[in-house]
């Protein structure tokens, strides 16, 4: 039989869910309204020639390209090429970033030694390294993945380091008083505290992975959405460029929402205010 405390807790969760329900629909309606307003401004800017004629392409023209490109397979094949590189780079850089970030957070002396080099490497414009990767790996998926890895690694590593270092000193002193081992401190205190920061870094890293891959494709690639943007920009077919940019924005939103759902599910043990 469920205790009174359990029943009270369930009632509170249901009450919070009821309060969030209407608010969620209001936010969704406001987001939809903002999107419609932006589409209206875009349509007016194209039809009234508020910009240069070569740039004045309407939403209808971009939609027509998206529909035809999807039916022909051009959009699907290039989207698949881009997203494959994005996911590979994210997995490789995310795993390495978490391991290195947690290790540096646990080893403050080593962190102080390597911190200037990490900061210097993170400050470098990684897009300038794209020609080096293209020479090293050729015009291939490997070059796109390499550039994206250099972006994602530092984002995830910094988040993991900050997460480990955010542990309350009182908890660590209490663990010492209770004679907890280093392994127990890591698994029961440090890691649970760092997990939200790690997930935040992984979610941001997924977007940076998309940026890195598309940036590499803009410079040199045989396939991918960035390669299509470069091709149609050179041909001044701006309605196609706008369509692909919108598709990239939609993909970024989807990736972010998926990561938010995964994070919310895996961290459901946390209080709602912490999520």
C-alpha positions, 0 to 999 in steps of 0.5 A: 500500500502506498504511504501518505507521503507517496500520495502527497508527492504524486498529488504535487506532481499532478498539480505541477503538470496541470499548471504547466499544461496551459502555459505550454500551449500558450508558449507554443501558440506564441512561437507559432505566431512569431514564425508566421510574422517572420514569414509575412515579413519575408514575403513582403520583403520579396514582393515589395523589393525591399532588398536587392532583386537577386536577394528578393526571393519569396517563401513560396519559391523556397518551398517549391525548391524544397518539395522538388529537391526532396522528390528528386532525392537531392535533399535527402542524400545531402542531408544524410551525408551531413547528418552522418558526419555530424553524429560521428563527430559528436560521438567521438568528440563528446566521448573524448571531451567527457573523459578529458574534462572529468579527468582534469576536474579530478586532477587540479594540478594537471589542469593548471598546467594544461589550462593555458594550452587548452584555452589557446587551442580553444581560442583558435578559429577552427574554420581556418584549419579546414584546408589542413584537414582537407589536405590530410584526409582529402575531400571526404567525410573524414575531413568534415568530421575532423573539423567538427571534432575540434569544435565539439571537444572543447565545448564538452570538455569545458562543461565536464570540467566545470561540472566536476568543480561545481561540487559543494566543498561541504559535501566533500568534507562530509564524505571525508568525515564519513571515511568514504573512499575516492571511488565512492566520492566519485560515483556518489558525489562528483559524478551526479553533480557533474552530469547536468553540466555534461549533458548541457555540454553534449547538447551544445556540442551537437549544434557545434558539430552541425556548424563544423560539418556545414562549415567544412562543406562550404569550403570543399565537399562532394556532398552535404547541405553546405556544399549545396549552399556553396553551389547555389550561392555561386549560381545566385539561386538564392531561393535555394540557399534560403531553403537549405538554411531554413532546413538547417535551422529546423535540423538544429531545433530537432537535435536540440529538442531530442537532446532535451528529451533525453536529458529530461528522461535520464535526469528525472531523478532531479528536482524539476527546478534543477532541470 
